[in-house]
Amino acid sequence: MTHSGFTPQLLNRLRMRQIVLMLAIHEHRTLHHAAEHIGLSQPAASKMLHELEQTLGEPLFDRVGRGMQLNAAGQAVMNTFRAISSNMTALSRELNELRLGSAGKLIVGSIMVAAPDLLADALIRLKQRFPLLSVEVIVDTSDRLLDLLRNGKLDVMIGRMPDIASVESHDCVFHAIGEEAISVVASRDHPLQYQAREGAISFSALLAYTWILQPRGSPSREMIEQEARSHHLPLPQGLIETTSILLAESLIAHSDMIAVIPHSIARHYEAHSLLRIIPYEFTHTLTPWGSLVHRDRTVSPIAEEFLYFLKNREPAV
């Protein structure tokens, strides 16, 4: 069978229900739980999976114990099916907005570092161009935002790509915009302030206090863990994990806790005498941050305009 004849035939034989089943098996790891999740009996789900594998001409899963794990062919199919699901989610949202007579909506996911300046500037210019446009901004860590982007719940993401190259890393297009250092911060009268007058603060000295960090899996958290390993020391027990800068600032103000936050935000809070930057120099750095869009999803004209504003900031008057 030639390639030119294969694609139309494959499209004719594939069913959306098969795509839903495939995604459910990948999520729940067993056919029983996947079938239950989408409202099928296990025999019906087993038959549907068998028909899908016959259509594609390849087995898609390896049986591991009682579970199911994608093989190489399954991973390739899964990447395509996730893109289809993502596009359908975006299409459903767009059609619903049209039915409601909306002027359109842009959903942006952003890490904290971009929020104070570049993101705000781009959004102001975008609203000047499209006054009736509805905008939703979700602030979170890069790893969580990347999942939302892949699932069609974001139009644009501002964050970092994973450090580790993987098959799934290639489903997004990344354009670097800037770099950002991180800083250790504490209350204005924290004991570490007095130690700093006597010399540089050591990593071990920081471990005497409760830390406030971003959740595990985020790029800044991975950098902190890498920093600890380079000093052959573990992170302190009893961490507080949060993506909220406001919560971290409040905790710091009423305790001897310390937090690690983007340097630009730390400078802002220190300038308003809300906290102090502890003079500790990290030996590791974060990867650059920038804009990400899904490779297999059409970027809307409004999202394109937003990306242009994001990358071409107006000079200050």
KOLPAKOL-510681 format. One line per 4 residues: number of its first residue (from 1); for each residue x, y, z of C-alpha. Coordinates in pm, 1 decimal. Example, Ala and Ser with C-alpha at 12.3 -4.5 7.8 and 13.67 -1.06 7.14 Angstrom:
// KOLPAKOL-510681
1) 1230.0,-450.0,780.0 | 1367.0,-106.0,714.0
***
This chain:
// KOLPAKOL-510681
1) 0.0,0.0,0.0 | 143.0,337.7,-98.3 | 173.0,621.6,150.1 | -56.4,843.8,-58.4
5) -336.5,586.4,-33.6 | -277.5,497.5,331.1 | -364.5,828.2,497.3 | -720.0,872.8,357.7
9) -798.7,507.5,432.7 | -665.9,542.2,788.0 | -872.3,855.8,845.2 | -1182.4,675.7,718.3
13) -1131.5,379.2,950.4 | -1033.4,562.7,1269.0 | -1309.5,650.4,1513.9 | -1303.2,921.4,1779.3
17) -1411.0,664.1,2038.2 | -1090.3,470.3,1968.1 | -886.6,784.8,2029.9 | -1069.6,841.7,2359.2
21) -1002.1,481.2,2462.7 | -633.5,509.5,2375.7 | -597.2,824.1,2585.8 | -784.9,661.8,2874.6
25) -563.1,350.9,2873.0 | -252.5,569.6,2877.4 | -390.5,767.6,3172.4 | -527.6,478.5,3380.9
29) -269.3,213.4,3281.4 | -521.0,-74.3,3277.7 | -791.4,-164.6,3027.2 | -1041.0,-226.9,3308.2
33) -1006.5,121.3,3458.5 | -992.9,287.7,3115.8 | -1314.5,114.8,3007.8 | -1482.3,212.2,3333.5
37) -1370.7,574.6,3289.2 | -1529.5,611.5,2943.4 | -1839.7,404.0,3016.3 | -1758.4,82.6,2827.1
41) -1756.7,-277.7,2935.7 | -1411.2,-436.8,2943.5 | -1493.9,-681.1,2658.0 | -1615.5,-391.1,2442.2
45) -1300.9,-189.9,2520.1 | -1080.4,-491.9,2444.8 | -1254.1,-539.8,2108.3 | -1219.1,-169.3,2026.5
49) -845.7,-171.8,2108.7 | -797.9,-484.5,1894.9 | -975.7,-313.6,1601.9 | -756.4,-4.5,1644.7
53) -437.3,-212.2,1642.7 | -561.1,-397.5,1332.9 | -635.3,-65.7,1160.2 | -286.9,67.1,1238.7
57) -117.8,-265.1,1172.1 | 82.2,-251.3,1494.7 | 38.1,-356.1,1857.8 | 36.7,-40.2,2070.4
61) 88.5,-161.6,2425.9 | 310.1,-403.8,2614.2 | 145.2,-589.2,2899.5 | 342.9,-526.3,3219.3
65) 198.4,-722.7,3508.8 | -165.0,-618.7,3528.5 | -93.3,-288.4,3359.2 | -38.1,-167.6,3003.3
69) 259.9,33.1,2884.4 | 301.3,210.2,2550.6 | 554.0,54.9,2312.8 | 736.7,256.9,2045.3
73) 446.1,242.9,1799.7 | 202.6,327.1,2078.8 | 404.9,631.0,2179.8 | 401.4,762.3,1821.6
77) 25.0,707.4,1799.1 | -28.3,863.0,2142.7 | 152.0,1183.6,2042.0 | -81.7,1221.7,1743.2
81) -395.0,1133.2,1940.6 | -306.2,1382.7,2214.0 | -267.6,1651.9,1948.2 | -609.7,1559.9,1803.5
85) -766.7,1573.1,2150.3 | -598.0,1905.9,2219.2 | -724.9,2053.7,1892.9 | -1078.3,1931.1,1960.2
89) -1071.9,2091.9,2305.9 | -960.6,2422.7,2155.6 | -1220.8,2395.2,1878.6 | -1498.4,2327.0,2129.4
93) -1398.8,2632.0,2331.6 | -1384.7,2851.9,2020.3 | -1725.0,2736.4,1892.4 | -1881.0,2792.3,2233.9
97) -1745.4,3146.9,2241.0 | -1891.5,3211.9,1895.5 | -2231.8,3083.4,2009.6 | -2218.9,3320.6,2304.8
101) -2134.8,3614.5,2078.6 | -1800.4,3664.2,2246.7 | -1535.1,3894.9,2108.1 | -1291.7,3609.1,2169.5
105) -1079.9,3485.6,2454.9 | -706.8,3437.4,2501.7 | -582.3,3201.3,2772.2 | -219.8,3256.2,2870.6
109) -15.9,3049.5,3112.1 | 283.8,3224.4,3266.8 | 555.2,3160.9,3518.7 | 600.1,3429.8,3783.5
113) 910.1,3584.5,3634.0 | 729.7,3731.1,3329.8 | 425.9,3867.2,3514.8 | 558.7,4197.6,3652.9
117) 679.8,4362.3,3333.3 | 685.4,4192.3,2992.1 | 354.1,4012.4,3033.0 | 177.7,4320.4,3168.0
121) 313.0,4536.5,2884.5 | 204.0,4285.0,2618.6 | -144.4,4251.3,2768.8 | -196.3,4628.7,2789.2
125) -105.4,4669.8,2422.3 | -324.5,4373.9,2325.7 | -627.1,4520.6,2509.3 | -570.4,4853.7,2337.3
129) -591.3,4670.7,2005.4 | -884.0,4444.3,2106.0 | -1084.6,4620.6,2381.1 | -1356.5,4352.4,2399.4
133) -1113.7,4061.9,2414.2 | -1144.8,3845.3,2724.9 | -809.7,3737.2,2870.6 | -739.2,3472.2,3134.0
137) -390.3,3445.1,3284.7 | -292.0,3130.9,3474.6 | 26.2,3167.7,3681.8 | 198.2,2842.5,3772.8
141) 521.5,2647.8,3731.2 | 653.9,2553.3,3387.5 | 590.6,2179.6,3427.7 | 224.3,2229.9,3517.8
145) 167.5,2490.1,3246.2 | 321.3,2259.9,2986.6 | 60.4,1994.9,3068.2 | -217.3,2253.9,3023.0
149) -70.6,2364.9,2689.1 | -50.1,2006.8,2564.1 | -409.1,1940.6,2671.4 | -543.7,2239.6,2476.7
153) -625.3,2448.1,2784.3 | -379.6,2727.4,2700.3 | -333.0,2927.8,2381.0 | 14.8,3048.0,2472.9
157) 255.9,2958.1,2750.7 | 536.3,3171.5,2892.3 | 782.6,2948.8,3070.5 | 1069.4,2707.0,3029.7
161) 1106.9,2390.6,2825.6 | 1209.4,2075.3,3016.2 | 1583.2,2026.5,3051.9 | 1560.9,1661.4,2951.0
165) 1502.1,1603.0,2579.6 | 1213.7,1363.0,2521.7 | 974.7,1267.5,2247.8 | 706.3,1488.9,2396.3
169) 940.5,1790.4,2413.7 | 917.3,1820.6,2035.4 | 541.5,1884.4,2032.2 | 593.2,2248.3,2139.0
173) 768.7,2538.1,1967.8 | 987.7,2742.6,2203.2 | 1128.2,3093.4,2145.0 | 1363.5,3220.7,2414.1
177) 1289.0,3568.7,2551.7 | 1502.6,3616.1,2860.8 | 1695.2,3474.2,3152.3 | 1625.0,3512.5,3522.4
181) 1824.3,3451.7,3836.0 | 1663.8,3343.2,4161.7 | 1723.4,3482.3,4508.7 | 1692.6,3368.2,4866.6
185) 1468.5,3607.2,5061.2 | 1378.2,3647.3,5428.0 | 1218.8,3896.8,5666.1 | 1379.6,4237.2,5713.4
189) 1520.9,4145.3,6056.1 | 1605.1,3780.1,5986.1 | 1906.9,3638.0,6178.0 | 2081.5,3568.3,5846.7
193) 2106.8,3944.5,5792.5 | 2346.1,3967.9,6084.2 | 2550.2,3668.7,5963.8 | 2581.2,3834.5,5623.8
197) 2768.5,4127.2,5779.5 | 3044.9,3886.7,5880.0 | 3087.6,3733.8,5532.9 | 2921.5,3527.0,5264.6
201) 2629.5,3307.8,5364.2 | 2697.9,2935.7,5316.1 | 2446.6,2685.5,5186.2 | 2463.9,2495.3,5515.0
205) 2368.3,2813.2,5704.9 | 2047.1,2834.3,5500.1 | 1951.2,2482.6,5604.7 | 1895.8,2594.4,5964.6
209) 1563.0,2748.0,5862.9 | 1235.7,2626.9,5711.4 | 1232.4,2670.5,5333.9 | 947.8,2782.6,5107.5
213) 996.4,2639.6,4757.7 | 803.3,2578.8,4440.3 | 661.9,2223.6,4408.0 | 876.2,1931.6,4296.3
217) 914.6,1909.0,3917.9 | 933.8,2284.0,3856.2 | 1259.4,2412.9,3699.5 | 1351.4,2630.4,4000.0
221) 1292.5,2339.8,4238.7 | 1511.4,2113.9,4026.8 | 1783.2,2380.5,4033.2 | 1764.8,2403.1,4413.8
225) 1790.7,2025.2,4444.6 | 2090.3,2031.5,4209.5 | 2247.4,2302.8,4426.1 | 2200.5,2087.7,4736.6
229) 2359.1,1785.5,4567.9 | 2660.5,1991.2,4464.8 | 2715.3,2072.4,4834.4 | 2655.1,1707.5,4930.1
233) 2372.9,1817.4,5157.5 | 2002.3,1729.8,5164.9 | 1727.6,1987.3,5152.4 | 1581.5,2057.2,5498.4
237) 1280.2,1858.4,5611.2 | 942.5,2023.7,5661.9 | 938.6,2223.7,5338.3 | 645.1,2444.4,5247.8
241) 567.7,2404.7,4877.9 | 367.0,2674.6,4700.9 | 358.3,2874.2,4379.1 | 209.1,3175.6,4560.0
245) 449.3,3465.3,4610.9 | 189.7,3643.1,4826.9 | 170.8,3347.0,5064.6 | 548.9,3319.4,5076.4
249) 581.7,3690.5,5154.7 | 324.0,3663.0,5433.5 | 493.9,3359.2,5587.1 | 831.1,3531.4,5575.0
253) 696.2,3846.0,5738.6 | 580.4,3652.5,6045.8 | 853.9,3392.7,6088.2 | 1218.3,3303.5,6030.8
257) 1133.5,3105.1,5717.1 | 1324.0,3171.4,5396.0 | 1202.5,3144.6,5036.3 | 1354.0,3115.8,4691.1
261) 1183.0,3338.7,4431.9 | 1273.2,3507.7,4098.6 | 1526.8,3785.2,4147.0 | 1316.1,4050.2,3967.9
265) 1029.3,3989.5,4210.1 | 1266.8,3982.2,4507.1 | 1405.9,4324.2,4403.3 | 1052.0,4463.7,4383.7
269) 961.6,4345.5,4733.6 | 1293.5,4461.9,4879.3 | 1249.5,4806.9,4723.8 | 921.4,4836.3,4913.6
273) 1087.6,4716.7,5237.5 | 873.2,4403.1,5251.1 | 1164.9,4159.2,5267.5 | 1542.3,4127.8,5233.2
277) 1750.6,3947.3,4975.6 | 1995.6,3714.0,5148.1 | 2342.4,3743.6,4985.6 | 2382.1,3386.3,4870.8
281) 2520.6,3317.8,4523.1 | 2386.7,3004.3,4352.9 | 2638.3,2798.6,4157.1 | 2368.0,2670.6,3918.6
285) 2142.1,2872.1,3687.5 | 1797.8,2833.2,3535.9 | 1742.6,2767.7,3167.3 | 1610.4,3064.1,2961.1
289) 1237.4,3128.5,2960.3 | 1028.6,3221.8,2661.1 | 704.5,3164.5,2470.4 | 566.5,2822.5,2383.5
293) 285.7,2719.0,2150.8 | 174.6,2372.9,2048.4 | 337.5,2263.1,1723.7 | 28.4,2085.0,1589.7
297) -228.8,2350.7,1677.8 | -306.3,2656.7,1466.3 | -208.8,2978.1,1645.3 | -498.8,3225.5,1632.1
301) -443.2,3579.2,1493.9 | -498.4,3723.9,1843.3 | -240.4,3485.6,1992.8 | 1.4,3583.1,1713.5
305) -51.6,3950.2,1800.6 | 9.6,3878.8,2167.8 | 333.4,3693.2,2087.2 | 449.7,3986.8,1876.5
309) 388.8,4230.5,2163.5 | 561.3,3993.8,2404.2 | 876.9,3975.3,2192.8 | 878.5,4342.1,2082.3
313) 831.6,4551.7,2390.6 | 775.1,4924.0,2338.9 | 1062.7,5139.3,2465.6 | 995.3,5334.9,2781.5
317) 902.6,5700.2,2718.1
***
